[in-house]
Amino acid sequence: MLTFLTVRGEIRQSEEQLRVQFEWRAQNEAVRFQRSLERVVEAVDSVGGYMGASEHVDDAEFALFASDALHNHAEFRALQWLPYITADKRPAFEVELGRVRPGARITEFRDGEMITAGMRDEYIPIRYTEPFSGNEAVFGFDAATQPSNLKSLALARDMGTMSTSGLISLVQDSGQQAVILYRPVYGRGMPVETVDQRRDALLGFSAGVLLIKEVLNWSLQGTPPTGLDIHILDLSATGEDQLLYRHASRSRSADERPPTLEEVRAGQHKTVNVNVPGREWQLVFNPAPAL
């Protein structure tokens, strides 16, 4: 009897040690992921600060500044500048686009293809994008024509703070899913105390097209396999759009199926909320078999 109780006690102690180890690893990974997010926020903010402080920025100057900001930032698909263009300024703006890329116009994505944008009161087109190579398809694209982008752009403009889009499929790369960080830029010296003042003062937005997989990869960089499966959720979204990314532990075999979110929540798991501009994200960890 004593031996049985002793063995059972040792089992419980071992299980408790595994639980504590799992919690510790999950919390450490959440801290690293948060730091990875802070890095990319700083990069987008630096581009916005540069554009707001400059009288005029040409293509070469933007490319130089943004390429420096992109250094060691594999998390980005691109850094961009999107000016606020009213209908009366569209003709001159499209002439400017054409000087860079003949035939370029303000465009929108409809029914699976890129077309010339329809007439409306205002546009938020992509004027600069770095790198340009590989992103030519979005040159002149009106980001406000995508519902998730429009909501985030309006929030950033009205609140005067950075905001994050929901999950999007990239126009320039249908195989990649991403989110976009938007940082509003206002005219120097213009009042921005109220929503109306911020709308009147808006010059445009700096933006970072963020690959969620690469944000996580940066946080895992230089660390041994943690034995954790990780689901990254956007609690501000609904339905299938909540799942931003699913990472199978590096300790799993290549042909081993990672668990679904439903399976994770039914077993041992830990959730940690992370700070993302304008949205609520959550990391859901579960121990892989190796742990």
N, C-alpha and C positions, 0 to 999 in steps of 0.2 A: 504493500500500500504506500509506504513511504517512498519507494522507488518510483512508483507511478506518479505521485504528486510532484516529486523532484523533476521528473522528465517533463511533466506538463508545465511546470514553472519555467523550466529552461526554454521550452517552446514559446511560451508567452513572452519571455524576455527577448528571445531572438526575433519574434515578430515585431515587438516594440522597437527594437534597434533598427529593423528594416524600415519601419514606418518613419522613424525620426530621420533616417538617412534619406529617404525619399522626399520628405518635407524640406529638408535642408537643400538638397540638390535642386528641387523645383524653385525654391525661393531664390537661390543663387542665379539660376538661369533667368528668372523674371527680372532680376536686377540688371543683368547683362543686356537683356532685350530692351529694357527701358533706356539704358545708356545708348544703345544703338539707335533708338528713335530720336533721342536728344541730339545726336550727331547730325542726322539728316534735317531736323528742324533748324538747326543752326546754319546749315548750308543754304536752305531756302531763304532764311531771314537775311543772310549776307547778300544774296542776289537782290532782294527787295531793297535793302539799304543802299546798295550801289546804284540801282536805277533811280531811286528817289533823290539821291544826292547829286545826280548828274544832269547837266543841262541838255546834253544830247549824247546818245550812245549809238554807234554804228555797228554793223554786223561783226566786223573784226574785233572791236573792243568788247562786245558782249561775249564772243567766242573765247577770247583770251581770259576774261574774268571768270566765266563759268567753267572753263576747263581747269582753271586753278582750283575752283571750289569743288570740282568733281574728283580731284586727285585723292586717291584712296577711298573713293565712295562708289563702290560697285553696286550699292543699294539703289542707285538711280538709273532709270532708263534714259532720262534727260532732265536738264534744267532749262526753264523756259521763261520768256517774258510775253505777257498777254496784255496789250493796251486796251483801254476802254474806247471804243469807236462809235460815235453816233452816226445816224444815217447820212447826214450831210457831209460827213468826213470820209465816207466809204470810197467815193471815186478816187480821191487823192491817195488814200491808203492803198488801194489796189494798184495804182500806178507804182507806188513804192515797192509793193510785193513783186510786181512784174520786172522791176529793175534787177531784183535778186534772182528770180526764177521766171523766165518769160512765160506769160500766160497764166501766172498765178492769180487766184481770186480768193475772196473769203468763201469758205466752203462749209458744208454740213454733211453729216452722214445720215443717209435715209435709205431704207429698204436694202441694206447691204452694200451700198455703193456711195462713194464720195461725189457730191454734186455742188454746183454753185449755190451759195446760200440765198435763200429767199429774201425779199425786202422786209425789213423790220426797223424799229426805232434805234436799236443799239446792238452792238456785237462785242464779243470778247475773243478776238482771234489770236492765234499763236503767231507772233511776229518773229521772235528769236527762239531757237532751240539748239541746245548744245548737248551731245554732238548733233550736227546737221545730217551727216551721213547716217542713213538708216531711219531717219525721222522726217524725210522729205514729204511723206504723205500727209503729215499734219501741219505743214507750213501753210498758214492762213486759215486753219480749221477753227471754227467758232465753237469754243469749248462750252459756251452757254447753251448749246443745242442738245447736250446730253443732260437728262434730268438730274442725275447725281451730282454732276458738275455745277449745274445752275444753282442748286440748293446750297452747295458749299461756297460758291462765289458770292451769292447774296448774303450768306451769313458772315463771311469774312469782310465784305464791304460795309455792312451795317454795324458790325460789332467792333471793327477796327483791329481784329486779331486774326491769327492764322486759323485756317479750317482745313478739314480733311474730307475728301470725297468718300463715297462708298466704293465698293468693289466695282471695277470696270474692266472690260476687255479692251485692250489697246487697239486703237484704229490702225496704227502702223505695224502691229504684230499680233495677229489673232491668237497666237499660241501663248501669249503672256497675259496674266492678270495682275492688276496693280491698283493702287490708290494714288490720288494726287493731293499734294499739299499746296494750298493757296495762301499767299501772304499779300494783303492789300497794300497798295502804295498810293499816297495822296500828294497833292501839290504842296510844295514847300511854302510854309507861311500861311496856308489856308486854314480856317477854323475847322476843327473836327470833333467838337464836343457833343454834337447831336447826330442822330441818324441822318437827318436831312443834310446837314453840313458835310458829313462823310460821303454821302452820295454825290453831292456837288463837287467835292474835292478829288474824287477818284481819278487817278491816272491809269491804273491797271493793276496787274497782279504778277508777282514772281511765282513760279510754280516748280515743284519737283515731282516728277513721275516716279513713284516709289514701288520697287519690286519687293513684295513682302518676303518672298523666299530669301532674297539677299540680305534683308534686314536681320532675319534669323540666322543666316549663315555667318554674318559678321559677329553676332553675339556668341556663336559656337566656335569661332575661330581660335585656334590655339588651345582648345580644351579637349581632354579625352572624352570618349563616349560616356554620356551621363546615364544611359539606360532609361531615358525618358521619351515617351511619345508626347508630342505637343500639338494641340489644336489652337489656332489663333482665331478668335471670334470678334465680330463687330456687333456689339449689343445694341447699337443704334439702328441696325438694319433688321429686316424681318425675313423669315423663311430661309430659303437656300442662300440668300445673300449674306447671312450671318457668318458663314464659314469662309474665312479669308484664306486660310492655308492650313494644311495638315502635314506635320513632319513625323516621319517614322524614325524611331531611335536608330542611331548608327550601329547599335549592337544587334539589331535584327538582321536576319539573312536577306539577301536581295529579293528572293522570291516569297518572302513571308508577308502576308497581308496585314497591314496595320489596322487597328480597331476603328470602327466608326465612332462618331461622337456619342451616339446613343449607347454603344457598348462601354465607352469610357465612363460615362455618367452613371452607369449601372454598377460599376465596380469602384475600386479605390482610386481616388483622383484628388487633385488640388487645383483650386482656381485662384488666380491672381489678376486683379485689374491693373491696367497700365494706362498712363496718361498719353493721350493722343489729341492734338488740337481739334476741338469741336466735335469729338466723337468719344464713345465709350468702348474700349477694347478689353478683351479678357483672354488670358492664357489659361488653357486647361491642360494639366499634366496628368499622365498616368504612368505607372512603372511598367516598362517593357519586361518580358520574361527574364532577361539577363539580370535585372536588378533584384 
